[in-house]
Amino acid sequence: MPCFILDSEMESFPLAVVSQIFRRLGAGTAAFLLAATSLAAPLQQWTTPFDGATPLQRGPDLHFSRQPRTGLVIDINPHDAHQHFIGVGAGLTDASAWLIAQRLSGQARTDLLRELFTAEQGLGLHLLRVTIGGSDFSQRQYSLDDTEGNVPDPTLAHYAEAPETLQVRDLLQSIHQLNPDLRIIASPWSAPAWMKSSHSLIGGYLLPEYHAAFADYLLRFAEGYAAAGVPLYALTIQNEPAYEARDYASMRFDAEDRARFIAKALGPRLAAQPHPPQLLEWDHNWSMPGSPLAVLAHPDAARYIAGIAWHCYGGLPPAQDWVQAVAPSKDVYITECSSGDWQREWPDTFRSMLGTVLIEGIRHGARGVLLWNLALDEHRGPHSGGCPTCRAVVTLDAQGHVERHAEYYALAHIGRFVQPNALVIGSTSNPSGIRSVAFLNPDGQTLTVVLQNMSDHALDFAVRVGAQSTALSLAAGAVTTLVGRP
């Protein structure tokens, strides 16, 4: 019998040549060699140690075999299908857009955007969150319909897109050219002051007589983005509706009022649009699942809601399950999480962002995960009120130098390797040992597994897919992403 050596390079053989080989060998031998080829396919390994000294380093390729495994085994089950995952991202705040536009020259700006929004040696971000009007990470407090003396403007005659809004949108157009799969989520920090009980952008609640005007205000923003060629993927009606800030735009929006606003004002208007953004409810912490549940208990509101948006500042990801148990048809997103100088960047921020927010957030149903500011300066700004010590995904200093933080590498361990609409599949995971999350990319063959050692010592273990497995070792606190076709 002729002898052939088949390995992972066989994928590059012309199909006609492979077919001729298999016809000459016979079906039995061909099947054996095909199985051997599959088992010999290399598995790429990308690792970041707990201290971040050598982030996202390519390690030796691994290989699957049918060797029996004992001890700690992480089982991956491609037949245990969960949600489709659309990607990771961050907030393109006014501060982030201003810094990218002002502190980077044309080519340097293009290079950074290509790094952030394409997967080749970068992050592969596919989600961005923008603000409707100002936020704490704006250089001033403003809405898109400010009137002198807070004179009511229910027809929105004074609606005007602020310079900050235009700058963000111009940048989004450049990003969209690099990544046409980009999805944008928009959130207001406050309604215009004349709509509110406080007559101020800071604090207060939306007056019932202006529910229709606020719905029109949100739709006007969405229409502007669509006309500019960067349509919104989703919309929330209020950032952190259970919190009234003391020094930046905010608005209390209790569950009963949100349900009434969605059912009577915004929902019907969205439904009348030919291509409306999805409506996401809540946009606040894991610690208060009762609030979105109260809105979903109103059927006239619930039918317009596509999903629930969560923040990480209180509670834990299992809260997502509690809401999905009641409303399994509603999608799950994590739309904001920030760390800062109150926490060591390595290993604390990296450990929590990757393990709790990303791995556990996705394991508990998240279809997308966004961190907060995409870029800030070396002084953790610019900002107007709010958090003076929050850290961004990258820092842009006065000389235009780019510093990549632990948040960058946490996102990259997923964003670089997981394609949009990948399927989250079953994997065993131990929050005090090896945490894991697994994806099957849309080609139906490429597997991505993210593994984090949560213990204080190195662990030897195996990753098993059916009868095939591979052995590896992971140092304390380290993370590795495996990519291949078992």
N, C-alpha and C positions, 0 to 999 in steps of 0.2 A: 504494500500500500504506500502511495507517496506520502511524504511527511511535510506538513505545513506548520509554521509557527504563527499563531494568531494572537494578537494582543490588542491593547486599546487603540492602536493606530489603525485597526481594521476599519474603523468608521470612515476613514478617508479613501478606502478602496472603492472603485466604481462598482455600482450594484451589479452590472453585467458580469464582472470578473468574479465577484463573490458567488453569484448564482452558478457560474460554470464550475467553480471549485466544489460547491455543495452537490451539484449533479454528479460529478465524477466520484465523490467520496461515498455517496449514498446517504439516505435520510438519517439513519441511526448515528453514523459518525458525525454528520453535519450537526445534528442536534447537540451532541456531546461537546463539539468544539464551540458551538454558539454559546452554550452555557458557560464553558470555561472562559470564553471571551468576556462575557458579562461580569463574571466574578473577578476578572483581572483588571477591569476598568479602574483607573486611579480616582481617588477621592481627594480633592483639594482641601487643605486645612489652613485656616487663617486665624492667628492667635494674638490676643492682647494680654500681657501679664497684669497682675493686680496693681502694680505701681505705674503702669503706663509707659515704662521706659522704652519699649519697642512695640508700639501699637500696630495692630493689623499686619503682622509679619507672616509671610507665606512659610509654612512649615513643610516637612517632608510629606509627600503624597502617601495616603493610606490605601489599602486594598481590602476589598471584601473577600471573605473565604467562607467555606462551610465548616470551619473548625468549631467544635462545641465550645461554649463559653460558660464559665462559672463565675461566681462573685457578682459584682455590681454590673447590671446590664440595663441599658436604656433601649427600650423597644420602640421602634417606629412602625406605625401601621398606616400605610397609604390608603387602605380601604375604610379607615375611620375618618370620614370627611367632616369638616366643620365649616367655618365661614371662608368666603373669598376675601383675601387681604389686598387692599388697594395701595398701601404704602406707608412710609414714614415721612415726617416733615417738621416744620417749625413755623413760628409766627413771623410774617413779614410786616413788622410794625413800622410806624412812621420813622422811628429811630433807626431801624435796620436799613430801610430804603434810603434814608438820607445819607447814612454812612457809606453805603455801597456806591451811591451816586457821587458823593463829594470827595471821598478819600481814595478812590481808585481811578487810575487813568483808564482810557478806553480798552486797551489790551489787557491790563491787569484785571479790570472788571469782568471782561469776557472770560478770562481764564478762571476766575473764582466762580462765576456762575456755571461754567461748564463743569468745574469740579463738584459743585454742590448739587447740580441737577441732572448729571449723567452718571452712569454707574462705573465707567471705566476709571479705575483708580480713585474714585471719589465716593460721594455719599449716595447718589441715586435717589434724591428726594423727589417724591411725587405728590406731596401735599403741602399747601401753604394756607395759613390763616391770616386774614386781613381784618382791620378794624373799620367799622362804619362810623366815621368821625374820629375824634381823638381818644386816646387812652393814656394810661400813666406813662407809656413810652412814646409820647409825643412831646414836642417842645413847647406846646401851648394847649390849652383846653378849648375845644371847639366842637360844634356839630355842623351838619351840612345845611342847616336852616336856622341860623342865628339871626334874630331880629333886634333892632334897637329898642331897649326898654322892655324886652320880652313880649312885644306885641304879638298876639296870636296870629298864626298864618295857616289856617286849616287847609287852604288850597295849595300850599307849598309854593307860593309865588316867589318867595325869596330863597328857594332851594338853589344851592350853588356848590359845585364840586370844588373843594378846597385845594390849594396848591399841594398839600400833603397827599391828598387822594390821587391827584394826577401823577405825582411822582411815583407813588406805589404802583399805579396802574401802568405807567410807562415801563417800569422795571419788569412787571409781570409779562408784558408783551415780549420783551427780550428773552425772558426765561421760557415762555411758551414756545418760542422758536427753537430753543434747545431741547425742550421736552414737551412735545405736543400732548402727552398723557397727563400733564399737570392738572391737579384738581384743587380748587380754591374754596375755602370755607370762610364766610364773613360773619362777624359778630359786632353789635353795637355795645359801647360802654354806657351810653345814656341816650335817651330821646332828647331832642332839642329842649332847652330850658323852659320855653313857653308852654310845653305840653305837660309839665310836671308840677307836683304839689310844692316843691321847694323853690320853683322859679330859678333854679340853678342846675348846672350840669352835674354838680356834686350832690349826691344823695337825693332823697325824695322818691316818689312813685309816680307812675304814669296816670294822669287823670282820665277817668272813663270816657269823658266827652271827646278825648283825642285819640281813642283807639283806632278809628278809621284813618285819621291823619298819619299816625305812626305806621300803620300798615302800608299806606301809600309811600311814606318816606323810605321804608325798607325796599319796596319794590322799585322805586326810582333809582336807588343805588344799584340794585341788581340789573336794571335795564341799561344803566350806563356801562357796566362791565361787559354785558353781552354785546352792546354796540361797539365796544372797543376790541372785540375779538377774544376776550378772556372771560367767558361766562362763568358764573358761580356754580360750583357743584352742590353746595349746601349753604344754609343760612340758619343762624340761631337768632332768637329775638332779644336776648340780653346776656351779656357776660356776667357770670356770677350773680344771679338775681336775688340771692339770699344775703348779699353783703352790700352795705353802704359805706364807701370809703370816705375819709375825712379830707383828703387833699387831692383827689383826682376824680374824673368823671365816673359816675356809678348811678345805679337806679335799682331800688327794690322792686321786685316783680313777683309777688306771691303766687302760689300754685293756682288758686281760684281765679285770680285775675289773668294769669297766663292762659288758662283753659278758655276763659271767656274771650280773650283777645284772639286766640287761634281759631276758635269755633266760629266767631261772628265777624271778625274783621280780616285777619291775614289769610286764614285757610281758604275761604271762598275766592279771594283775589288771586292767590297762587294757583288754585285749580283752574282758573279761567285763562291762565297764561299758556301759550303753546309749548314752551320749553322751560318750565319753572325750576329753580333750584330746589333740592330736597330741604325739608324743614326738620331741623334737629332740636329737640327739647332739652332743657336743663342747662348745660354748659357750666356745671359747677361740681362740687366735690363728691367723692365716693361716700362721704360720711352722712349724706342726707338722701338716701334713696327714696324715702317717703314722699319727697316733693315731686319728682317726676312721676312716681306712681299715682299721686293724686291727680295730676293732669291727665294721665292715661286713663283714669277712671271715668273721665268725661268722654263718652263715645263721639260726640260732635267735634271734639278737639282731636281725639286720638286718631281719627281717620285721616287727618292731614299730616300726621307726624311720621316721618320715615325712620327716625332713630333717636338715640339718646347720646348726648355728649357729656363727657366726664372730665374733671380736673383731679389732680393728684394730691391736693394740699390737706386733705383730711380723709380718713378711712382707707380702705384697701380694695384691690380689684374684685374680690368676690361680690361686692355690691352690684356689679354689673350683672351677675347671675341672678340676683334676687329680682331685678327688674325684668330680665329676659324670661324668667320663669312665669311671670304674669303676662308679658307681652312678647312672645317668642318671635313674632314677625318683625319686630323693630330692631334695626341695626345698632351697633355699638361703636362709638368712637371715643378716643381720648384726645381732647382738643387743646389741652394746656398742661404743662408741667415745667416748672423752673427750679433750678437749684441756685446756690449762690455762696457767698463767702462765709455763711454760717456753717458750712459743711466742707470737709476736706475734699478736694477735687478727686484725688487718687488716694485711697481706693473707694472712698465713701460714695461720692456722686456717681462714679462709673458703676459701682455695684448696685446702687438703688435704681438708677435710670435703666440700666440694662436688665437687671433681674426683676424688680418690682413693676416698673412702668411698662417696659417693652415685653419681656417674656411673660410675666404673669398677666399683664393687661391683655395680651393677645390670646393667651390660654383661656382667659375668661371672656372671650368673644369679640374683642376689638377688631374692627375691619381696617382701622387706620390709627396711627399714633402720632401726635404732634407735640413737640416741646415748645417752649415759649420763644423768646427772641432769637431770631436767626443770627443777628449780628449786633454787638454793642461796642462802645469804645473802651479805652483802657480805664475809664472812670466808672464803668458800669452804666453808662448813659448813651445819649442824652435822654432825660426823662423829666416829667413834670409831675411831681408827687410820687407816691407809690414806693416801690422797692429800690433803695439806693445800692444794694449789694447783690442784685441778681446777676447771674452769669449767663452768657449767650452760648450758642453753638460755636461761634467764632468771635474773636475780638479783632477789630480793625483799629490800630493806633493812629496817631497823628501823622506818621510817616507812611501810612498805607500798608504796614506789615500785618500779616494775617497770623493769628495764633489760634490753633485748633484745640478745643477743650475736650474733656472726657465725654461731654454730651455728643460731640462730633463722632467719636469712635463708637459710642453706644449705638447711635443711629446707623453708622456705616456697617456694623456687623450684620445688620438686616438689610438696609437699603441698597447696599452694593450688590447683594446676591439674590434678593427676592424680587421677582418681576411683578408688576401690577397684575392683580387678579389671580395671583397664586392661591392655591388651596391650602388652608391650615389643616394639617392632618394629625392624627393621634400620636402622642409620645408619652412615655412614662417620665415623671419628673418628681424630684424630691427637694422641697424648699430648703432643707438643711444639708443637702448633699449636692447632687447634680441637678440643676434646673435645666429644662429643655423646652424648646418649641421647634416644630418642624413644619416645613412647607413643601408642597409639590408645585413646581412652576407650571405655567400654562401649557408647556409642551407635553405635560403628562409623564415626563421621564426624569427631569432633573430635580433632585432632592436637595433641600437646604435644611441643615439642622444647626441650631444655635445652642451651645452648651455652656453653662456657667458653674464653676466649682464654688459653692457657697460655704464650704468648710474651711477650717484653718490649717489644713494639711493637704498635701498632694493626694489625688485619688487615681487609681487605675481602674478602668472600667471598659466596657464594650458597648458599641452601638450596633444593634441588630435590626435587620429588615427581613422578616420572614426567616428563611434558613441561612441567610447570609449575615456576616458580622465582621466587624473590624475592632481591634483593640487599640486603646490610646490611653495616655496619662495626661492629667491636667493639674497644674500647680495650684496651690491655694489661691482663691480669688480670681483665677484666670478665666478667660472666655475664649472659646474657639468656635468658628463657623466652618462646617463641613459642607462641601458642594460636590455632587457627583451623581452618577447614574448606577445605582446598585442593580 
